[in-house]
Amino acid sequence: KKTDAKKQMMACLFCRERKIGCSRPPEDAPDQTCNQCARRKRKCQYPTESRRGQHTRNRQSS
């Protein structure tokens, strides 16, 4: 069994909106801009919290 669990990569807001691949640089890199934002000369912003598990479904009574 592997004990090294990889941290789930989180796409930046621009890549998430465009639904394109986001390659986040290593955390120790001085510039935290992904390749997509760097190519477009955009400010790369990452969400502060994960949206995972926040999906709620509105129930309608019949």
C-alpha positions as CSV (number, residue, x, y, z in Angstrom):
1,K,0.0,0.0,0.0
2,K,1.1,3.5,-0.7
3,T,1.2,5.8,2.3
4,D,2.1,9.0,0.3
5,A,-1.3,10.5,-0.5
6,K,-1.1,13.2,-3.2
7,K,-2.7,16.5,-2.4
8,Q,-5.7,17.1,-4.7
9,M,-4.8,19.9,-7.1
10,M,-7.1,22.8,-7.2
11,A,-7.6,24.8,-10.4
12,C,-7.3,28.6,-10.3
13,L,-10.5,30.6,-10.7
14,F,-9.7,31.5,-14.4
15,C,-9.0,27.9,-15.4
16,R,-12.1,26.7,-13.4
17,E,-14.3,29.2,-15.2
18,R,-13.0,28.2,-18.6
19,K,-12.9,24.5,-17.7
20,I,-9.3,24.2,-18.9
21,G,-6.3,22.4,-17.4
22,C,-4.5,24.3,-14.7
23,S,-1.0,23.4,-13.8
24,R,-0.3,25.0,-10.4
25,P,3.4,25.5,-9.7
26,P,5.0,23.9,-6.6
27,E,4.3,25.7,-3.4
28,D,7.9,26.7,-2.9
29,A,8.0,28.5,-6.2
30,P,8.3,32.3,-5.9
31,D,5.7,32.9,-8.6
32,Q,2.4,31.1,-8.0
33,T,1.0,31.8,-11.5
34,C,-0.2,28.8,-13.5
35,N,0.8,28.3,-17.1
36,Q,-2.6,29.4,-18.5
37,C,-2.7,32.7,-16.6
38,A,1.0,33.4,-17.4
39,R,0.4,32.9,-21.1
40,R,-2.5,35.3,-21.0
41,K,-0.8,37.7,-18.6
42,R,-3.6,37.4,-16.1
43,K,-3.5,37.5,-12.3
44,C,-3.8,34.0,-11.1
45,Q,-6.1,33.6,-8.1
46,Y,-6.8,30.4,-6.2
47,P,-10.0,29.8,-4.2
48,T,-9.5,30.1,-0.5
49,E,-11.6,27.0,0.3
50,S,-12.6,23.9,-1.4
51,R,-16.2,23.8,-2.8
52,R,-16.2,20.0,-2.4
53,G,-19.1,18.7,-0.4
54,Q,-21.0,22.0,-0.5
55,H,-23.5,21.0,-3.1
56,T,-27.0,21.2,-1.7
57,R,-30.1,20.0,-3.4
58,N,-33.4,21.8,-3.0
59,R,-36.2,19.4,-2.3
60,Q,-39.7,20.0,-3.4
61,S,-42.6,18.4,-1.7
62,S,-45.2,16.7,-4.0
